[in-house]
Amino acid sequence: MSSLWDEMSLVGYVARPHGVTGQVIVNPETDFPIERFQRGSELYVMRDGQVESLRLESVRFHRGRPIVGITGVGTVDAARRLAGLELRIPAAMLRPLPPGMFYRHDLVGCRVETSGGESVGVVSEVSGSVAASHLVVVSGGDEILIPFTSAICTAIDPARQLIVIEPPDGLLTLNARSG
């Protein structure tokens, strides 16, 4: 079952319950929150090692975050059990993107090299919010955090599994953390 989960794309996290009727606040992880979080949408969570589907029965936005009601979740206690869970969708449901744009999951597994051809490592994840992301690059036994900005990540080619960076002096050692 986990391979099904691994093939799905993250679109948000359940933050916490909202109100007393079982609604939850979602922290979206998508550039298309209005499209993704609509009444009737089906999202998936992983609980107790099983992939479960959730159907949205109500949606409204407050300060850019969806507040959703989920079919079968009618109490604060039931909503609390969802807190912290990832919300995913099958990759086939993702909108095709224009050239030069890509989804976060497209970057995982990409090799990272400097513009001089020096190997830095491989992207293990893209962390942070949509507005302030960074690449987590595994290099030997360390993880290096690289801000995902056009000034640093100068060439991105998911088809070739390659990201070329122009790191400022000290970035690769400053942001290294033992994994």
C-alpha positions as CSV (number, residue, x, y, z in Angstrom):
1,M,0.0,0.0,0.0
2,S,2.8,2.4,0.7
3,S,3.9,2.4,-2.9
4,L,0.5,3.8,-3.8
5,W,1.1,6.5,-1.2
6,D,4.6,7.2,-2.5
7,E,3.2,7.8,-6.0
8,M,0.8,10.4,-4.7
9,S,1.5,14.2,-4.6
10,L,1.3,16.3,-1.5
11,V,-1.3,19.1,-1.6
12,G,-1.5,20.1,2.0
13,Y,-1.4,19.2,5.7
14,V,-4.2,19.1,8.2
15,A,-3.2,21.9,10.7
16,R,-5.9,21.6,13.4
17,P,-9.6,21.4,14.2
18,H,-11.7,24.5,13.6
19,G,-14.9,25.0,15.5
20,V,-17.0,22.3,17.1
21,T,-18.5,20.6,14.0
22,G,-15.4,18.6,12.9
23,Q,-14.0,21.1,10.4
24,V,-10.2,21.4,10.0
25,I,-7.8,24.0,8.8
26,V,-5.5,23.0,6.0
27,N,-2.0,24.3,5.3
28,P,-2.0,24.1,1.5
29,E,1.1,22.9,-0.3
30,T,-0.1,23.7,-3.8
31,D,0.0,26.7,-6.1
32,F,-3.7,25.9,-6.9
33,P,-5.5,25.8,-3.6
34,I,-8.9,27.0,-4.9
35,E,-8.8,24.3,-7.6
36,R,-7.6,21.6,-5.3
37,F,-9.8,22.2,-2.3
38,Q,-13.4,22.2,-3.6
39,R,-16.6,20.7,-2.3
40,G,-16.7,17.1,-3.5
41,S,-12.9,16.8,-3.9
42,E,-11.4,13.5,-2.9
43,L,-8.1,13.7,-1.0
44,Y,-6.0,10.9,0.6
45,V,-4.3,10.4,4.0
46,M,-2.2,7.6,5.5
47,R,-3.4,6.3,8.8
48,D,-2.2,3.2,10.5
49,G,-0.3,2.1,7.4
50,Q,-3.4,2.4,5.2
51,V,-4.3,4.9,2.5
52,E,-7.8,6.3,3.2
53,S,-9.8,8.6,1.0
54,L,-11.5,11.7,2.4
55,R,-14.3,13.6,0.6
56,L,-14.7,17.4,1.2
57,E,-18.2,18.3,2.0
58,S,-17.6,22.0,2.7
59,V,-14.8,24.4,1.9
60,R,-14.2,28.1,2.6
61,F,-11.0,30.1,2.7
62,H,-9.8,32.3,5.5
63,R,-6.5,34.1,5.2
64,G,-5.4,31.9,2.3
65,R,-6.0,28.6,4.1
66,P,-8.9,26.3,3.4
67,I,-11.3,25.4,6.2
68,V,-12.8,22.1,5.2
69,G,-15.6,19.8,6.4
70,I,-15.0,16.2,5.7
71,T,-17.7,13.5,5.2
72,G,-17.9,11.4,8.3
73,V,-15.9,13.8,10.5
74,G,-18.5,15.6,12.7
75,T,-16.8,16.2,16.0
76,V,-13.7,18.0,17.4
77,D,-12.3,14.7,18.6
78,A,-12.6,13.2,15.1
79,A,-11.0,16.3,13.5
80,R,-8.2,16.3,16.1
81,R,-7.3,12.7,14.9
82,L,-6.6,14.2,11.5
83,A,-4.2,16.9,12.7
84,G,-0.7,16.7,11.2
85,L,-1.7,14.3,8.4
86,E,-0.5,14.9,4.9
87,L,-3.2,15.3,2.2
88,R,-2.3,13.8,-1.1
89,I,-3.8,13.2,-4.5
90,P,-2.9,10.8,-7.3
91,A,-0.2,12.3,-9.6
92,A,-2.5,11.7,-12.6
93,M,-4.8,14.4,-11.1
94,L,-2.1,17.1,-11.3
95,R,-2.6,19.9,-13.8
96,P,0.0,19.9,-16.6
97,L,2.4,22.8,-16.2
98,P,3.8,25.1,-18.8
99,P,7.4,24.7,-19.9
100,G,9.9,25.8,-17.3
101,M,7.6,25.0,-14.4
102,F,7.6,21.8,-12.3
103,Y,6.1,20.2,-9.2
104,R,8.2,19.7,-6.1
105,H,8.2,15.9,-6.5
106,D,9.8,16.4,-9.9
107,L,12.9,17.7,-8.1
108,V,13.4,14.8,-5.7
109,G,16.2,12.5,-7.0
110,C,17.8,15.3,-9.1
111,R,21.6,15.5,-9.0
112,V,22.8,18.9,-7.8
113,E,26.0,20.4,-9.3
114,T,27.7,23.7,-9.2
115,S,28.0,25.7,-12.4
116,G,31.7,24.6,-12.4
117,G,30.6,21.0,-12.6
118,E,31.3,20.1,-8.9
119,S,28.9,17.4,-7.6
120,V,27.0,18.6,-4.5
121,G,24.6,15.7,-3.9
122,V,21.1,14.5,-4.6
123,V,17.8,16.2,-3.7
124,S,16.0,14.1,-1.0
125,E,13.1,16.5,-0.5
126,V,11.9,20.0,-1.0
127,S,11.0,21.6,2.3
128,G,9.4,24.8,3.5
129,S,6.3,26.6,2.2
130,V,5.5,27.2,-1.4
131,A,6.8,30.8,-1.0
132,A,10.0,29.9,0.8
133,S,11.3,26.5,-0.2
134,H,14.7,24.9,0.1
135,L,16.2,21.8,-1.4
136,V,17.4,19.2,1.1
137,V,20.5,17.7,-0.6
138,V,22.1,14.6,0.6
139,S,25.9,14.8,0.3
140,G,27.9,12.0,1.9
141,G,26.6,11.7,5.4
142,D,25.3,15.3,5.5
143,E,22.2,17.2,4.4
144,I,22.8,20.5,2.8
145,L,20.0,23.1,2.8
146,I,19.9,25.1,-0.4
147,P,17.4,28.0,-0.8
148,F,15.3,27.3,-3.8
149,T,15.6,30.7,-5.5
150,S,16.4,31.6,-9.1
151,A,19.5,33.4,-8.0
152,I,21.0,30.2,-6.6
153,C,19.3,27.5,-8.6
154,T,20.3,28.7,-12.1
155,A,19.3,25.7,-14.2
156,I,16.6,23.1,-13.4
157,D,16.1,20.2,-15.7
158,P,13.9,17.5,-14.1
159,A,13.9,15.5,-17.4
160,R,17.7,15.1,-17.0
161,Q,17.5,14.9,-13.2
162,L,19.8,17.8,-12.9
163,I,19.9,21.1,-10.9
164,V,22.8,23.5,-11.4
165,I,23.5,25.9,-8.6
166,E,25.5,29.1,-8.2
167,P,26.0,29.0,-4.4
168,P,27.2,32.1,-2.6
169,D,30.5,31.7,-0.7
170,G,30.0,29.5,2.3
171,L,26.5,28.3,1.5
172,L,27.4,24.7,1.1
173,T,29.2,24.5,4.5
174,L,27.0,27.0,6.4
175,N,23.8,25.1,5.7
176,A,25.2,21.6,6.1
177,R,23.7,19.5,8.9
178,S,24.4,16.0,9.9
179,G,21.7,13.6,8.7
